[in-house]
Amino acid sequence: MTNNHNYLNTAQQLVEQAQKLGAQQAEVYINLAKELEIEVNNQQVETMKVAEDRGVCIRIIKDGRMGFAYSSDTGQDRLAEMVRQAVANGAKTTADEYNQIPDTQSSLPLLELNDEAINTTSVEEKIALAMEIEKAARSYDKRVKNTRTSSYQDARYEVYLANSAGFAAAYTGSYCGGYAYLVAEENGDTQTGFGVKYSLRYSDLDPVKIGSDAAKKAVQMLGAETVNTQKAAVVLDPYIATNFLGLIAPAITGEAVLKGKSLFADKRGKEIAASIISIVDHGSKAEGIMSAPFDGEGVATSKSVLVKDGVLQGFLHNTYTGLKMGEQSTGNGVRGSFKSTPEVGTTNFYIAGGATPKEKLIGEIDNGFYITEVMGMHTANPISGDFSLGAAGLWIEKGKLTKPVRGVAIAGNILELLKAIDCVGDDLTFFVGKGAPTLRIAQMSISG
């Protein structure tokens, strides 16, 4: 392929080649991506990486058997061999009536996923932004002693998809972000903090805020001590609430239900959270970093309200899991890359924001714990929902954030946690593809 090549036309031609070789259904997916990462330390560029990736894959179905092959070599001979390999692979797989290429007839949402400023801003200006993040962090407080990383990242991508049902479409997009991770030190005590912002728009990046947020988080934890074991109100910072949401994400898919790995499997139509909680996946959300007009198999993306007013409404699906459960795809057939078939996954996945300002939410607490960091989330059980985590943050006394706290643990079950939420903040914040507002839990056991 050359830079001027019509990729969509190539995809359609490969679909036709597969059909000529006996495939009853075929789908071709092409992905091109370019990423830039700049890391600075002590106002010097420490790392600058530019990575480009492109590839093509094909999925064919014949008599319910699926064949798949991919190639990063986009020469005509190699692509022809890829098609032959997919057809040959299909002959060796087990037949499954739910293996289907979707018949996508619905209109696609109109999305603006490109920001020309990301493409036209010079590398020198992007380096300066990363340096400004570090400068803001280091000047916030003299106790900020060390920058682990201060970075700028962006990515540009193109997606082309065509299938034997007559679907042929493409989209392009870009996003950018800034990040800081640093260390504060005082009297031999060291604490870390981070600041982060990702957006579709270059103008949304505020380097001073990113750096200052990281510094504030580190400095406010200096001198942290443990507290006595007790039951108290707990407030989850949006980042921590998003961590817990990540525990829910794999369990709320049709794939997990079919495999017997979802704690929500038998709870459709039942209350699984407090009535003030709604959980949404929105693949066509305006300004969503994970937004796209169609998913990895050509189904139009949309908004799926999975939990409404505390009640489980349904699950996320790709075409396969939807058919197997007698439902429609929700447009959640996602691909990690051109090297994989469409699996079920989240897009812009979030807990809907409420109406209570964070200050009021905290101000109503007489004695409680504002959690800004958890340790061991990877050990939580996504099938049972059980978790036992180290935690750190700030103690709340008479509605005010007071002393820093570290060396405590919280344990429970995600369903119990969801039902115990008694207030939702108005500060919905996204961290790339997941988001949450501040959440207040009426009472939790805190082990000191």
C-alpha positions in Angstrom: 0.0 0.0 0.0 1.2 3.5 -0.7 0.2 6.6 1.2 -2.4 7.5 -1.6 -3.9 4.0 -1.6 -7.6 3.7 -1.2 -7.7 1.5 1.8 -11.5 1.0 1.8 -11.3 -0.2 -1.8 -8.6 -2.6 -0.8 -10.8 -4.0 2.0 -13.7 -4.5 -0.4 -11.4 -6.3 -2.9 -10.2 -8.7 -0.2 -13.7 -9.5 0.8 -14.5 -10.4 -2.8 -11.4 -12.6 -3.0 -12.5 -14.5 0.1 -15.9 -15.1 -1.4 -14.4 -16.4 -4.6 -12.4 -18.9 -2.4 -15.7 -20.2 -0.9 -16.3 -17.9 2.1 -20.0 -17.4 2.7 -19.3 -14.3 4.8 -16.2 -12.2 5.1 -15.0 -9.1 6.9 -11.8 -7.1 6.4 -10.5 -4.6 9.0 -7.6 -2.2 8.4 -5.9 -0.1 11.1 -3.2 2.5 10.8 -1.8 4.3 13.9 0.9 6.7 14.8 1.9 7.5 18.4 4.2 10.1 19.9 5.5 10.0 23.5 7.8 12.7 25.1 9.2 12.3 28.6 11.1 15.1 30.3 13.1 15.2 33.6 14.8 18.2 35.1 13.7 20.2 32.0 15.6 17.9 29.7 14.1 15.5 27.2 14.7 12.1 28.5 12.8 10.0 26.0 11.0 10.7 22.7 9.4 7.8 20.9 7.5 7.8 17.6 5.8 4.5 16.8 3.8 3.6 13.7 1.7 0.5 13.2 -0.5 -0.7 10.4 -2.1 -4.0 9.5 -4.9 -5.8 7.9 -7.0 -8.7 9.1 -9.7 -10.8 7.6 -12.4 -12.9 9.3 -14.4 -15.4 7.1 -17.3 -17.7 7.9 -18.3 -20.8 6.1 -20.9 -23.3 7.4 -20.6 -21.8 10.8 -16.9 -22.2 10.9 -14.7 -19.1 11.4 -11.3 -18.5 9.9 -9.1 -15.6 10.8 -5.7 -14.3 9.6 -3.8 -11.0 9.7 -0.8 -9.4 8.2 1.4 -6.3 8.8 2.9 -6.8 5.4 0.5 -5.0 3.1 1.9 -6.1 -0.2 -0.6 -7.5 -2.7 0.9 -11.0 -2.7 1.0 -11.2 1.1 -2.6 -10.0 1.4 -3.8 -12.6 -1.1 -2.0 -15.2 1.0 -3.6 -13.9 4.1 -7.1 -14.4 2.5 -6.2 -18.0 1.5 -4.9 -18.7 5.0 -8.1 -17.4 6.7 -10.2 -19.7 4.4 -7.9 -22.6 5.2 -8.0 -21.9 8.9 -11.8 -21.9 8.8 -11.9 -25.4 7.6 -10.2 -26.5 10.8 -12.4 -24.8 13.4 -15.6 -26.0 15.1 -18.9 -25.0 13.6 -21.0 -22.6 15.6 -24.3 -21.3 14.4 -23.7 -18.0 16.2 -20.6 -17.2 14.1 -22.0 -14.4 11.9 -20.9 -11.3 10.2 -23.4 -8.6 11.2 -25.9 -7.3 8.7 -25.4 -3.6 9.6 -28.2 -1.4 8.1 -28.5 1.3 10.8 -27.1 4.8 10.1 -23.8 5.7 11.8 -23.5 8.6 14.3 -21.7 11.7 13.1 -18.6 12.3 15.3 -15.8 14.8 15.3 -12.8 12.8 16.4 -10.0 14.8 14.9 -8.3 17.9 16.2 -6.0 19.4 13.6 -4.1 21.2 16.4 -2.7 17.8 17.5 -1.4 17.2 14.0 -0.1 20.8 13.3 1.5 21.6 16.7 5.2 21.2 16.4 7.2 18.7 18.4 9.1 21.6 20.0 5.8 23.0 21.4 4.8 19.5 22.7 8.2 19.2 24.4 7.6 22.7 26.0 4.2 21.5 27.3 5.7 18.5 29.0 8.3 20.8 30.5 5.6 23.2 31.7 3.9 20.3 33.5 7.1 19.5 35.4 7.8 23.2 36.1 4.4 23.7 37.6 4.8 20.6 39.7 8.2 21.5 41.0 7.2 25.2 41.7 4.0 24.2 43.6 5.9 23.4 46.8 9.6 23.2 47.8 9.0 19.7 49.2 8.5 18.4 45.7 11.9 16.9 45.2 11.8 14.5 42.3 10.0 14.1 39.0 9.5 10.4 38.2 8.0 11.4 34.9 6.5 14.4 33.1 5.1 13.5 29.7 3.1 14.4 26.7 1.5 11.8 24.5 -0.7 11.8 21.4 -2.0 9.3 18.8 -3.6 9.4 15.4 -5.4 6.5 13.8 -7.4 5.4 10.8 -9.9 2.5 10.6 -11.3 0.9 7.5 -13.9 -1.9 7.5 -15.8 -3.7 4.8 -17.8 -6.9 4.8 -19.8 -9.2 2.6 -23.1 -7.7 3.9 -22.4 -4.5 2.0 -20.9 -2.5 4.8 -18.0 -0.3 3.9 -16.9 2.7 6.0 -14.0 4.4 7.6 -13.1 7.0 10.2 -10.0 8.8 11.5 -9.3 10.2 14.9 -6.7 11.5 17.3 -6.2 12.2 21.0 -3.6 13.7 23.3 -2.7 13.8 27.0 -0.3 15.0 29.6 0.9 13.2 32.8 3.0 13.8 35.8 4.2 11.5 38.5 6.4 12.9 41.2 7.8 12.6 44.8 7.5 14.9 47.7 9.8 14.6 50.7 9.9 16.0 54.2 11.8 14.8 57.3 12.6 11.5 55.7 9.0 10.8 54.6 8.4 10.4 50.9 5.0 10.4 49.2 4.0 10.2 45.5 1.3 12.0 43.5 0.1 12.1 39.9 -1.8 14.4 37.6 -3.3 13.4 34.3 -5.5 14.7 31.5 -6.4 13.1 28.2 -8.6 14.7 25.6 -9.6 14.8 21.9 -8.6 18.5 22.0 -5.1 19.8 22.3 -6.5 23.1 23.8 -8.0 21.1 26.7 -4.5 20.3 28.1 -3.6 22.6 31.0 0.0 21.8 31.9 -0.1 24.0 35.0 -3.2 22.1 36.4 -1.7 18.7 35.5 1.6 19.5 37.3 -0.1 21.2 40.3 -2.6 18.3 40.8 0.3 15.9 41.0 2.2 18.1 43.5 -0.8 18.7 45.6 -1.5 14.9 45.9 2.0 14.2 46.9 2.4 17.1 49.4 -0.9 16.5 51.2 0.1 12.9 52.0 3.3 13.9 53.8 3.3 12.8 57.5 0.5 10.2 56.8 -0.3 7.9 59.7 -2.7 5.0 60.3 -6.0 5.2 62.2 -7.7 2.8 64.5 -9.9 0.1 63.1 -13.5 1.4 62.9 -16.6 1.8 60.8 -17.0 5.2 59.2 -18.3 7.0 56.1 -16.0 6.6 53.1 -15.7 9.0 50.1 -14.2 7.7 46.9 -12.2 10.2 44.8 -13.3 10.0 41.1 -10.1 8.2 40.2 -10.7 5.6 42.9 -14.4 5.2 41.9 -13.2 4.6 38.4 -10.9 1.9 39.7 -13.9 0.1 41.2 -15.8 0.6 37.9 -12.9 -1.3 36.2 -13.9 -4.3 38.4 -17.4 -4.1 37.1 -16.5 -3.7 33.4 -15.6 -7.3 32.5 -18.6 -8.7 34.5 -21.2 -6.7 32.7 -20.6 -8.3 29.3 -22.6 -11.0 27.5 -19.3 -12.9 27.1 -18.8 -13.1 30.9 -22.4 -14.2 31.4 -22.1 -17.0 28.8 -18.8 -18.2 30.3 -20.4 -18.2 33.8 -17.9 -15.6 35.0 -20.3 -12.7 35.8 -21.6 -11.8 39.3 -24.5 -10.1 37.4 -25.5 -13.1 35.4 -28.9 -13.7 37.2 -29.6 -10.1 38.2 -31.2 -8.5 35.2 -34.2 -6.5 36.3 -33.0 -6.6 39.9 -31.5 -3.9 42.1 -27.7 -4.2 42.2 -26.9 -0.7 43.4 -28.4 2.3 45.2 -31.2 4.0 43.4 -29.0 7.0 42.8 -26.6 5.0 40.7 -26.8 4.7 36.9 -24.0 3.1 34.8 -23.6 3.8 31.1 -21.5 2.7 28.2 -21.6 5.3 25.4 -19.7 4.4 22.3 -20.8 7.6 20.4 -20.3 10.0 23.2 -19.3 13.5 22.1 -15.7 14.2 23.1 -15.3 10.6 24.3 -11.7 9.3 23.7 -13.1 5.8 23.0 -15.8 7.0 20.7 -16.2 5.8 17.2 -19.0 5.7 14.6 -18.9 1.9 14.5 -17.4 -0.9 16.4 -14.8 -3.5 15.4 -17.3 -5.4 13.3 -19.2 -2.5 11.7 -22.1 -2.2 14.1 -23.1 1.4 14.8 -22.1 2.5 18.3 -24.7 3.9 20.7 -25.5 4.6 24.3 -26.3 1.6 26.5 -27.7 2.3 30.0 -26.7 -0.8 31.8 -27.8 0.1 35.3 -30.7 2.6 35.7 -31.6 4.0 39.1 -29.8 1.0 40.6 -31.5 -1.7 38.5 -29.6 -3.9 36.1 -31.0 -3.4 32.6 -28.8 -5.7 30.5 -25.3 -6.5 29.2 -22.9 -5.4 26.5 -22.7 -7.5 23.4 -20.9 -8.0 20.2 -22.7 -9.9 17.4 -21.8 -13.3 18.6 -22.9 -12.9 22.3 -26.0 -11.0 21.2 -27.2 -13.8 18.9 -26.4 -16.4 21.5 -28.4 -14.6 24.2 -31.2 -13.8 21.8 -30.4 -10.0 21.8 -28.9 -7.4 19.5 -25.3 -6.3 19.5 -24.8 -3.1 21.5 -22.0 -2.0 19.3 -19.3 -3.3 21.7 -17.3 -5.6 19.5 -13.9 -4.0 20.2 -10.5 -5.0 18.8 -7.3 -4.6 20.7 -5.6 -4.4 17.3 -5.8 -5.8 13.8 -4.3 -9.0 15.3 -7.5 -10.0 17.1 -11.2 -10.7 16.4 -13.9 -8.4 17.9 -14.3 -9.2 21.6 -16.9 -7.7 23.9 -15.5 -4.6 25.7 -16.4 -1.2 27.0 -16.0 2.1 25.2 -16.7 5.3 27.2 -17.9 3.5 30.4 -19.0 5.6 33.3 -21.1 6.1 36.4 -23.4 9.0 35.7 -22.8 12.1 37.7 -25.2 13.4 40.4 -26.1 16.9 41.6 -24.1 17.3 44.8 -20.9 19.4 44.8 -17.9 17.6 46.3 -17.6 20.2 49.1 -21.2 19.6 50.2 -20.8 15.8 49.9 -17.8 15.9 52.3 -19.2 18.7 54.4 -22.0 16.5 55.6 -19.6 13.9 57.1 -18.8 14.1 60.8 -16.2 11.3 60.8 -15.0 9.6 57.6 -12.2 8.7 55.2 -11.6 10.3 51.8 -9.8 7.7 49.7 -7.3 9.0 47.1 -5.3 5.8 46.6 -5.9 2.1 46.7 -3.3 -0.7 46.5 -4.0 -4.3 45.2 -7.0 -3.7 42.9 -5.6 -6.3 40.6 -6.2 -8.9 43.4 -10.0 -8.2 43.5 -12.1 -11.0 42.2 -14.2 -10.0 39.2 -16.3 -13.1 39.4 -17.4 -12.9 43.1 -16.8 -9.1 43.4 -14.8 -9.6 46.6 -12.0 -7.2 47.3 -9.4 -6.5 50.1 -7.3 -3.4 49.4 -4.8 -1.2 51.0 -5.9 2.4 51.1 -4.6 5.9 51.6 -6.2 9.4 51.7 -7.4 12.1 54.0 -9.4 11.8 57.2 -12.6 13.8 57.4 -13.6 15.5 60.7 -16.7 17.7 61.0 -16.9 18.1 57.3 -13.3 19.1 56.7 -10.3 17.2 55.2 -7.8 17.0 58.0 -4.9 14.6 58.4 -3.3 12.3 55.8 -3.9 8.6 56.4 -1.9 5.6 55.1 -1.5 2.0 56.2 -5.2 1.0 56.4 -7.2 -1.6 54.5 -10.8 -1.8 53.2 -12.6 -5.0 52.3 -16.0 -6.0 51.0 -17.9 -6.9 47.9 -18.6 -4.6 44.9 -22.4 -5.3 45.1 -22.5 -4.3 48.8 -20.4 -1.2 48.0 -22.8 -0.1 45.2 -25.8 -0.5 47.4 -24.2 1.5 50.2 -23.6 4.6 48.1 -25.7 7.4 49.6 -24.5 10.5 47.6 -23.1 11.0 44.1 -21.0 14.1 43.2 -21.5 16.4 40.3 -17.9 16.0 39.1 -17.9 13.2 36.6 -14.3 12.8 35.5 -12.9 10.6 32.8 -9.6 8.8 32.8 -9.3 7.8 29.1 -12.2 5.2 28.6 -13.7 5.1 32.1 -15.2 7.8 34.3 -16.9 8.4 37.6 -17.9 11.2 40.0 -17.0 11.4 43.7 -19.0 8.8 45.5 -19.9 8.7 49.2 -20.5 5.3 51.0 -22.6 5.5 54.1 -20.4 3.2 56.1 -17.5 0.8 55.6 -15.1 -1.1 57.8 -11.7 0.4 57.9 -8.9 -1.7 59.3 -6.0 0.2 60.9 
